[in-house]
Amino acid sequence: MVNVRLIVDANGGVTAARALEDESDADFVAPALAAVKTWRFAPAIENGKSVACCLDTAVLFSPAVGQEKKSSIPPESQIFRPAPRTPAKPKSAPAGDYPSVLLDRKLAGAVRFHCVVNAEGKLLATRIIAASHSDFVLTALDALQRLEFIPGMLGDLPVTSEVDGVVSFDSIVGKPEEVFEANSITAPDGTPATVTPEPRVVSDPVWPLDLLLKGEGGSASVEFTVSENGLVHNVHVHEATQPEFGRALVAALESWAFSRPMESGRGVSVPLMKRAEFTAIPLDAAADSDPLARLVLALRHGEIGGAKGLDEKLTSLYRVSPNYPAALMADGAPAGRAEIEFIIDRTGRARLPRIVSASRDEFGWSAATAVAQWVFKPPHRGGAPVDVRVKIPFEFAAPPS
């Protein structure tokens, strides 16, 4: 008996064969390989097309077999098994460049991805599954484009395969108390918190667009509780210079998640407070001062149009769904809707969401907070990168009781 692994091409011919070392009789290897190389197969079919495949089989020898007439068709008794499959894997651990916009906040970053790698080890398509902060997404995508992969294998045959992994950002992560200070998180009375769970999922409050365009800034602070499992609840406004700033910050905090708060070796629930500053962009700000200022000035002058005439259809690379607003649970969790207008800038980031309409304010702020985290393939028109304005509706279903 000789255990053989053979590659069958898309036409059904055997292009390669070798004896597997385990339990193969050395004296019969050469005639076994000579026999299988003459065999012909009906080709394997994948997605309606003929493809190559790799099979394992055992070639048996006996006096009766030796007397049989040679044939290009494998014996009916021959049993074939698909060769073991191994997925593609990166040649090195994926790590991204820490985003400059987050340097002062000292947050740990992680982006979970799913990608397709072809038989040459080239990245074909990438989808971001989750991110600890949306500003890590573009740098994670850039890191994945630079990454080299070992292709997946079906036995001895390189094949297209799918990979799940994580791009990590931890080069400047601060100590827990430093992270809290850098992100304006304190105890409810404004003093440093004594229990400091690590922020694991972070989103920023949406800038109320009408106030932003008028050049009006302000601030808000909200109180909230991190439960023993790290989830955020009991979010409410402590103070706000404008009601919109408070609503935006509440919606943002309801999407946060932390590591489990621990005190003296046991899980605890921790009350905290977060403050946010909404720094105004002056009406005479320079267009190149920062990306947000550039977009605000363009909006003030009506210079950002719709998506008509783009070189290709808008393609999302990362999207998160809105949270059902916690404040509406007490109202019997009604269904609702919202419509959000936003800008996809020339880098692909969703920016400056505006609540066009909402059946309840809370639905509008929740939808706007989700949209502000989205990332698209950068839009182009006539080969040049452009900013475009788009509008999208949301439907909120009452969550299960």
Residue pairs with C-beta under 8 A, 6 or more apart in sequence:
1 23
1 24
1 25
1 28
1 58
1 59
1 60
1 61
2 19
2 24
2 25
2 28
2 29
2 32
2 33
2 58
2 59
2 61
3 19
3 20
3 22
3 23
3 24
3 56
3 57
3 58
3 59
4 17
4 18
4 19
4 20
4 32
4 33
4 36
4 56
4 57
4 58
4 59
5 17
5 18
5 19
5 20
5 54
5 55
5 56
5 83
5 155
5 156
6 14
6 16
6 17
6 18
6 36
6 37
6 39
6 54
6 55
6 57
7 14
7 15
7 16
7 17
7 52
7 53
7 54
7 155
7 156
7 157
8 14
8 15
8 41
8 43
8 44
8 52
8 53
8 54
8 55
9 15
9 43
9 52
10 43
10 44
10 49
10 50
10 51
10 52
11 43
11 50
12 40
12 41
12 42
12 43
13 40
13 41
14 36
14 37
14 38
14 39
14 40
14 41
15 52
16 156
17 33
17 36
17 37
18 33
18 156
19 29
19 32
19 33
20 56
25 61
28 59
28 61
31 61
32 59
32 61
35 59
35 70
36 57
36 59
36 74
38 70
38 72
39 72
39 73
39 74
40 72
40 73
41 74
43 50
43 51
44 50
44 51
44 52
44 53
45 51
52 157
53 82
53 154
53 157
54 82
54 83
54 154
54 155
54 156
54 157
55 80
55 81
55 82
55 83
55 155
56 80
56 81
56 82
56 83
56 155
57 74
57 78
57 79
57 80
57 81
58 79
74 80
82 154
82 155
83 154
83 155
83 156
83 157
84 154
84 155
85 152
85 153
85 154
85 155
85 159
85 161
86 152
86 153
87 152
87 161
87 162
87 163
88 117
88 121
88 149
88 150
88 151
88 152
88 161
88 162
88 163
89 149
89 150
89 163
90 147
90 148
90 149
90 150
90 163
90 165
91 147
91 148
91 149
91 150
92 147
92 148
93 168
94 140
94 143
94 144
94 147
94 165
94 166
94 167
94 168
95 143
95 167
95 168
95 169
96 109
96 111
96 136
96 139
96 140
96 142
96 143
96 167
96 168
96 169
97 139
97 142
97 143
98 109
98 139
98 169
98 171
98 172
99 109
99 135
99 136
99 138
99 139
99 169
101 135
102 109
102 133
102 135
102 136
103 172
104 182
105 179
105 182
105 183
106 172
106 173
106 174
106 178
106 179
106 182
107 132
107 133
107 173
107 179
107 183
107 199
107 202
108 132
108 169
108 170
108 173
108 198
108 199
108 200
109 131
109 132
109 133
109 136
109 168
109 169
109 170
110 131
110 132
110 136
110 166
110 167
110 168
110 169
111 128
111 130
111 131
111 132
111 136
111 137
111 140
111 166
111 167
111 169
112 128
112 129
112 130
112 131
112 164
112 165
112 166
113 126
113 127
113 128
113 129
113 140
113 144
113 164
113 165
113 166
113 167
114 126
114 127
114 129
114 162
114 163
114 164
115 123
115 124
115 125
115 126
115 127
115 144
115 162
115 163
115 165
116 123
116 124
116 125
116 126
116 160
116 161
116 162
116 163
117 123
117 124
117 149
117 151
117 152
117 160
117 161
117 162
117 163
118 124
118 151
118 160
119 151
119 152
119 157
119 158
119 159
119 160
120 151
120 158
121 148
121 149
121 150
121 151
121 158
122 149
123 144
123 145
123 147
123 149
124 160
126 141
126 144
126 317
127 317
127 318
128 137
128 140
128 141
128 317
128 318
128 375
129 164
131 137
131 140
131 318
131 373
132 199
132 200
132 201
132 202
133 201
133 202
133 203
134 203
134 318
134 349
134 372
134 373
134 374
134 375
136 167
136 169
137 317
137 318
137 375
138 347
138 348
138 349
138 375
139 169
140 167
140 169
141 317
141 375
143 167
144 167
149 163
151 158
151 159
151 161
152 158
152 159
152 160
152 161
153 159
173 179
174 182
176 196
176 197
176 198
177 192
177 193
177 196
179 185
179 196
179 198
179 199
180 186
180 192
180 193
180 196
181 192
183 199
183 202
183 274
184 274
184 275
184 276
184 277
185 193
185 199
185 272
185 273
185 274
186 192
186 193
186 272
186 273
186 274
186 275
187 193
187 194
187 271
187 272
187 273
188 223
188 238
188 271
188 272
188 273
190 273
193 270
193 272
194 263
195 261
195 262
195 263
195 268
195 270
197 226
197 230
197 258
197 259
197 260
197 261
197 262
197 270
198 258
198 259
199 256
199 257
199 258
200 230
200 257
200 258
200 259
201 255
201 256
201 257
202 256
203 252
203 255
203 256
203 369
203 372
203 373
204 252
204 276
204 372
205 220
205 245
205 248
205 249
205 251
205 252
205 276
205 278
205 369
206 248
206 251
206 252
206 353
206 365
206 368
206 369
206 372
207 248
207 278
207 292
207 352
208 242
208 244
208 245
208 248
208 278
209 352
209 353
209 354
210 244
210 354
211 217
211 218
211 242
211 244
211 245
211 278
212 278
212 280
212 281
212 296
212 352
213 296
213 299
213 300
215 280
215 281
215 282
215 283
216 242
216 280
217 277
217 278
217 279
217 280
218 240
218 241
218 242
218 245
218 278
219 240
219 241
219 245
219 275
219 276
219 277
219 278
220 237
220 239
220 240
220 241
220 242
220 245
220 246
220 248
220 249
220 275
220 276
220 278
221 237
221 238
221 239
221 240
221 249
221 273
221 274
221 275
221 276
222 235
222 236
222 237
222 238
222 246
222 249
222 250
222 253
222 273
222 274
223 234
223 235
223 236
223 238
223 271
223 272
223 273
224 232
224 233
224 234
224 235
224 236
224 253
224 271
224 272
224 273
224 274
225 232
225 233
225 234
225 269
225 270
225 271
225 272
226 232
226 258
226 261
226 269
226 270
226 272
227 233
227 269
228 260
228 261
228 267
228 268
228 269
229 260
229 267
230 257
230 258
230 259
230 260
230 261
231 257
231 258
232 253
232 254
232 256
232 257
232 258
233 326
235 250
235 253
235 254
235 326
236 250
237 246
237 247
237 249
237 250
238 273
239 246
240 246
240 249
245 276
245 278
247 361
247 362
247 365
248 365
248 368
248 369
249 274
249 276
250 327
250 365
251 323
251 325
251 362
251 365
251 366
251 368
251 369
252 276
252 369
253 274
254 323
254 325
254 326
254 366
255 320
255 323
255 369
255 370
260 267
261 267
261 268
261 269
261 270
262 268
281 289
281 292
281 293
281 296
283 300
285 293
285 296
285 297
286 293
287 293
287 294
287 297
287 298
288 294
291 345
291 347
291 351
292 351
292 352
295 304
295 343
295 345
295 351
295 352
295 387
296 352
298 304
298 387
299 343
299 352
304 343
304 387
304 388
304 389
305 388
305 389
306 388
306 389
306 390
307 314
307 344
307 379
307 388
307 389
307 390
309 381
310 379
310 380
310 381
310 386
310 388
311 379
311 380
311 381
311 382
311 383
312 377
312 380
314 344
314 376
314 377
314 379
314 388
314 390
315 376
315 377
316 374
316 375
316 376
316 377
317 348
317 375
317 376
317 377
318 373
318 374
318 375
319 370
319 374
320 370
320 373
320 374
321 370
322 338
322 363
322 366
322 367
322 369
322 370
322 394
322 396
323 366
323 369
323 370
324 333
324 366
324 396
324 398
324 399
325 360
325 362
325 363
325 365
325 366
327 362
328 334
328 336
328 360
328 362
328 363
329 399
332 398
333 398
333 399
333 401
334 360
334 398
335 395
335 396
335 397
335 398
336 358
336 359
336 360
336 363
336 395
336 396
337 357
337 358
337 359
337 363
337 393
337 394
337 395
337 396
338 355
338 357
338 358
338 359
338 363
338 364
338 366
338 367
338 368
338 393
338 394
338 396
339 355
339 356
339 357
339 358
339 391
339 392
339 393
339 394
340 353
340 354
340 355
340 356
340 364
340 367
340 368
340 371
340 391
340 392
340 394
341 353
341 354
341 356
341 389
341 390
341 391
342 350
342 351
342 352
342 353
342 354
342 368
342 371
342 372
342 389
342 390
342 391
342 392
343 350
343 351
343 352
343 387
343 388
343 389
343 390
344 350
344 351
344 376
344 379
344 387
344 388
344 390
345 351
345 387
346 378
346 379
346 385
346 386
346 387
347 378
347 385
348 375
348 376
348 377
348 378
348 379
349 374
349 375
349 376
350 371
350 372
350 373
350 374
350 375
350 376
351 372
353 367
353 368
353 371
353 372
354 368
355 361
355 364
355 365
355 367
355 368
356 391
357 364
358 364
358 367
363 394
363 396
366 396
367 394
371 392
378 385
379 385
379 386
379 387
379 388
380 386
